[in-house]
Amino acid sequence: MLARAGAARYKPSAERLLDEGPLKLATRRRRIALPGGGGVSAIVALPPGFRRAGVTPAVIVAHGAGADMRSPFVSTVHSGLAREGYVTVKFNFPYTEARRRTPDPRRVLERCYRAVLDAIARDRALRPPWIVIGGKSMGGRIASYLAAGGAPVRGLLLLGYPLHPAGKPDELRADHLPSVPVPMLFVQGTRDPLCDLARLAPVLAKTPRATLHAIDGGDHSFRLPRRAGRPDAEVWAEIVEVSAAWLRALGGRPTGSGRRLHAG
């Protein structure tokens, strides 16, 4: 459980405007200290109408192995969920903070994610009543280990979960998933080489609090064949809408209008 203290006004001096889409979002750039020294960058996007701490739930979205927090997909989900009424956080893992290409060992990634989670939970200007964690591919996988280990979160948002290595559908990364005690949303492309949906089905059968939303024709990056006639922006908007609807079902009230995004 997250402690709730008295309401505190958010300080405008710590904000800047994120000019993406029809509404500008106030954001905060954070430096998250890591155990043992060092730190990583994070950006907190505030929903329209955010005025005081202790009211608005938060969502933390981690990047995948091949990109940092500036990836177009992660940035779209980050700003999109903020416009849907949630405090939304994205961050770098240590290897991307240092501009390295090879991901850190799992223990380092988990320690970093936990530090980000703890920092957001303790932030006196935010104090979210609950937090959902997740991310794209590897970022979601690392979040799932935290949730399975008992991290104090309301849900798990998995965007392109890497169920197995490409071409190795028998090497499942799923033993821990039935131990996750909170609701999970899997958003998966039907052509994802890292997640054979036929292999995912029995995993979901063991996790009754899991929901699957399939992107028909989508690959691991949720890109569709050109003949499908659906640009990335339209598919990503669908993912934001589906994620926001799932978040609302978890309870609580997001800040602002909770307006939906529509791709044009």
C-alpha positions as CSV (number, residue, x, y, z in Angstrom):
1,M,0.0,0.0,0.0
2,L,1.2,3.5,-0.8
3,A,1.1,6.0,2.0
4,R,-1.2,9.0,1.5
5,A,-0.2,12.3,3.2
6,G,-1.8,15.7,3.1
7,A,-2.4,17.3,-0.3
8,A,0.5,19.2,-1.8
9,R,0.3,21.7,-4.7
10,Y,2.4,20.8,-7.7
11,K,5.2,23.4,-8.3
12,P,4.9,25.0,-11.7
13,S,8.6,25.9,-11.7
14,A,9.5,22.3,-12.1
15,E,7.4,21.9,-15.2
16,R,7.8,22.4,-18.9
17,L,5.4,21.7,-21.7
18,L,5.4,18.7,-23.9
19,D,4.1,19.8,-27.3
20,E,2.8,16.6,-28.8
21,G,-0.7,16.2,-30.2
22,P,-3.7,18.5,-29.7
23,L,-3.0,19.2,-26.0
24,K,0.3,20.4,-24.4
25,L,1.3,18.4,-21.4
26,A,3.2,19.7,-18.4
27,T,6.2,17.4,-17.7
28,R,9.0,17.1,-15.2
29,R,12.5,15.7,-15.9
30,R,13.8,13.6,-13.1
31,R,17.1,12.1,-12.1
32,I,16.5,8.8,-10.4
33,A,19.3,7.8,-8.0
34,L,20.2,4.1,-8.2
35,P,21.4,1.9,-5.3
36,G,25.1,1.8,-5.2
37,G,25.5,5.1,-7.0
38,G,24.7,6.6,-10.4
39,G,21.3,7.4,-11.7
40,V,19.0,7.4,-14.8
41,S,16.9,10.0,-16.5
42,A,13.1,9.9,-16.3
43,I,10.3,12.1,-17.6
44,V,7.0,12.5,-15.7
45,A,4.1,13.6,-17.9
46,L,1.1,15.2,-16.0
47,P,-2.4,14.9,-17.2
48,P,-4.4,18.0,-18.2
49,G,-6.0,19.4,-15.1
50,F,-3.5,18.0,-12.6
51,R,-3.5,20.2,-9.5
52,R,-2.6,18.3,-6.4
53,A,-0.9,15.2,-5.2
54,G,-2.5,12.1,-3.8
55,V,-5.3,11.8,-6.3
56,T,-4.1,10.7,-9.7
57,P,-2.9,7.1,-10.4
58,A,0.5,6.7,-12.1
59,V,1.7,4.4,-14.9
60,I,5.4,3.6,-15.5
61,V,6.4,2.6,-19.0
62,A,9.8,1.2,-19.6
63,H,11.5,1.0,-23.0
64,G,12.5,-2.2,-24.9
65,A,16.0,-3.6,-25.5
66,G,16.7,-1.8,-28.8
67,A,15.8,1.8,-27.9
68,D,15.8,4.3,-25.0
69,M,12.9,6.2,-23.5
70,R,12.8,8.5,-26.5
71,S,11.6,5.8,-28.9
72,P,8.6,7.0,-30.9
73,F,6.3,4.1,-29.6
74,V,7.2,4.6,-25.9
75,S,6.8,8.4,-26.3
76,T,3.4,8.0,-27.9
77,V,2.2,5.7,-25.1
78,H,3.7,8.0,-22.5
79,S,2.0,11.2,-23.8
80,G,-1.2,9.3,-24.7
81,L,-1.8,7.8,-21.3
82,A,-1.1,11.2,-19.7
83,R,-3.8,12.8,-21.9
84,E,-6.1,9.9,-20.8
85,G,-5.8,11.3,-17.2
86,Y,-2.8,9.4,-15.7
87,V,0.5,10.6,-14.4
88,T,2.8,8.7,-16.8
89,V,6.5,8.1,-16.4
90,K,9.2,6.9,-18.8
91,F,12.8,6.3,-18.0
92,N,16.1,5.0,-19.2
93,F,17.8,1.8,-18.0
94,P,21.5,2.3,-17.1
95,Y,22.8,0.9,-20.4
96,T,20.8,3.4,-22.5
97,E,21.6,6.2,-20.1
98,A,25.2,5.5,-20.8
99,R,24.5,5.2,-24.5
100,R,25.5,1.5,-24.7
101,R,23.7,-0.9,-27.0
102,T,23.9,-4.1,-24.9
103,P,21.3,-4.4,-22.2
104,D,22.4,-4.7,-18.6
105,P,22.1,-8.0,-16.7
106,R,18.6,-8.7,-15.4
107,R,19.5,-7.9,-11.8
108,V,20.7,-4.5,-12.8
109,L,17.5,-3.8,-14.9
110,E,15.3,-4.9,-12.0
111,R,17.2,-2.8,-9.5
112,C,16.8,0.2,-11.7
113,Y,13.1,-0.4,-12.3
114,R,12.5,-0.8,-8.6
115,A,14.3,2.5,-7.9
116,V,12.1,4.3,-10.4
117,L,9.0,2.7,-8.8
118,D,10.1,3.7,-5.3
119,A,10.9,7.3,-6.4
120,I,7.5,7.8,-8.0
121,A,5.7,6.3,-5.0
122,R,7.6,8.7,-2.6
123,D,7.4,11.8,-4.7
124,R,5.6,14.3,-2.5
125,A,4.4,16.3,-5.6
126,L,2.6,13.2,-7.0
127,R,1.8,10.6,-4.2
128,P,-0.2,8.4,-6.6
129,P,-2.9,6.3,-4.9
130,W,-1.7,3.4,-7.0
131,I,0.8,2.6,-9.7
132,V,0.7,0.3,-12.7
133,I,4.1,-0.8,-14.1
134,G,5.0,-2.2,-17.5
135,G,6.6,-1.4,-20.8
136,K,7.6,-2.4,-24.2
137,S,9.1,-5.9,-24.7
138,M,12.1,-6.2,-22.3
139,G,10.8,-3.3,-20.2
140,G,7.5,-5.1,-19.6
141,R,9.3,-8.3,-18.9
142,I,11.4,-6.7,-16.2
143,A,8.3,-5.1,-14.7
144,S,6.7,-8.6,-14.6
145,Y,9.5,-9.9,-12.5
146,L,8.9,-7.1,-10.0
147,A,5.2,-7.7,-9.9
148,A,5.7,-11.5,-9.4
149,G,8.1,-10.6,-6.6
150,G,5.4,-8.7,-4.7
151,A,6.1,-5.1,-5.8
152,P,3.2,-2.8,-4.5
153,V,1.5,-2.2,-7.9
154,R,-2.1,-2.2,-9.0
155,G,-1.5,-3.9,-12.4
156,L,0.9,-4.9,-15.2
157,L,0.9,-3.4,-18.7
158,L,2.8,-5.6,-21.1
159,L,3.2,-4.2,-24.6
160,G,4.7,-6.8,-26.9
161,Y,5.8,-9.2,-24.2
162,P,8.8,-11.2,-25.4
163,L,7.5,-14.7,-24.5
164,H,10.4,-16.5,-26.2
165,P,13.5,-15.7,-28.3
166,A,12.9,-15.3,-32.0
167,G,12.8,-18.8,-33.6
168,K,12.8,-20.6,-30.3
169,P,9.2,-20.9,-29.2
170,D,9.9,-23.7,-26.8
171,E,12.2,-21.4,-24.6
172,L,9.4,-19.7,-22.7
173,R,10.0,-16.7,-20.4
174,A,6.8,-17.4,-18.5
175,D,7.4,-19.5,-15.4
176,H,6.9,-16.4,-13.1
177,L,3.8,-15.1,-14.8
178,P,1.3,-17.3,-12.9
179,S,2.7,-15.8,-9.7
180,V,1.8,-12.3,-10.6
181,P,-1.0,-11.4,-8.2
182,V,-2.4,-8.3,-10.0
183,P,-4.3,-7.8,-13.3
184,M,-2.3,-8.0,-16.5
185,L,-2.9,-6.6,-19.9
186,F,-1.0,-8.2,-22.8
187,V,-1.0,-6.3,-26.1
188,Q,0.5,-8.5,-28.7
189,G,0.9,-8.5,-32.5
190,T,-0.3,-11.6,-34.2
191,R,2.9,-11.7,-36.3
192,D,5.2,-11.2,-33.4
193,P,8.2,-13.5,-33.8
194,L,8.9,-13.2,-30.0
195,C,5.4,-14.3,-29.0
196,D,3.6,-17.2,-30.6
197,L,0.1,-16.6,-29.5
198,A,-0.5,-20.4,-29.5
199,R,2.2,-20.6,-26.9
200,L,0.8,-17.7,-24.9
201,A,-2.7,-19.2,-24.7
202,P,-1.8,-21.9,-22.1
203,V,0.1,-19.3,-20.1
204,L,-2.9,-17.0,-20.0
205,A,-5.0,-20.0,-18.9
206,K,-2.9,-20.2,-15.8
207,T,-3.3,-16.5,-15.1
208,P,-7.0,-15.7,-14.8
209,R,-6.3,-12.0,-14.1
210,A,-4.7,-11.6,-17.5
211,T,-6.3,-10.0,-20.5
212,L,-5.1,-10.3,-24.1
213,H,-5.6,-7.6,-26.8
214,A,-4.3,-8.8,-30.2
215,I,-3.2,-6.4,-32.9
216,D,-4.2,-8.3,-36.1
217,G,-1.2,-8.4,-38.4
218,G,1.1,-6.6,-36.0
219,D,4.8,-7.6,-35.6
220,H,6.9,-7.1,-32.5
221,S,6.9,-3.4,-33.1
222,F,3.1,-3.4,-33.8
223,R,3.8,-2.6,-37.5
224,L,1.4,-4.0,-40.0
225,P,2.1,-5.0,-43.6
226,R,1.6,-2.0,-46.0
227,R,-1.4,-3.8,-47.6
228,A,-3.2,-3.5,-44.3
229,G,-3.5,0.3,-44.8
230,R,-3.0,1.1,-41.2
231,P,-0.2,3.5,-40.3
232,D,1.8,3.2,-37.1
233,A,0.0,6.2,-35.6
234,E,-3.4,4.6,-36.0
235,V,-2.2,1.3,-34.4
236,W,-0.5,3.1,-31.6
237,A,-3.6,5.1,-30.9
238,E,-5.6,1.9,-30.6
239,I,-3.0,0.6,-28.1
240,V,-3.3,3.8,-26.0
241,E,-7.2,3.5,-26.0
242,V,-7.2,-0.1,-25.1
243,S,-4.6,0.5,-22.3
244,A,-6.6,3.4,-20.9
245,A,-9.9,1.4,-20.9
246,W,-8.1,-1.3,-19.0
247,L,-6.6,1.1,-16.5
248,R,-10.1,2.7,-15.8
249,A,-11.4,-0.8,-15.0
250,L,-8.8,-1.1,-12.3
251,G,-10.7,1.5,-10.3
252,G,-10.1,5.1,-9.2
253,R,-10.6,8.2,-11.3
254,P,-8.0,9.6,-13.7
255,T,-7.5,13.4,-13.7
256,G,-9.1,15.5,-16.4
257,S,-11.6,14.5,-19.0
258,G,-10.2,11.0,-19.8
259,R,-10.7,11.9,-23.4
260,R,-9.9,9.2,-25.9
261,L,-7.4,9.5,-28.7
262,H,-8.6,9.0,-32.3
263,A,-6.3,8.5,-35.2
264,G,-7.2,10.5,-38.2
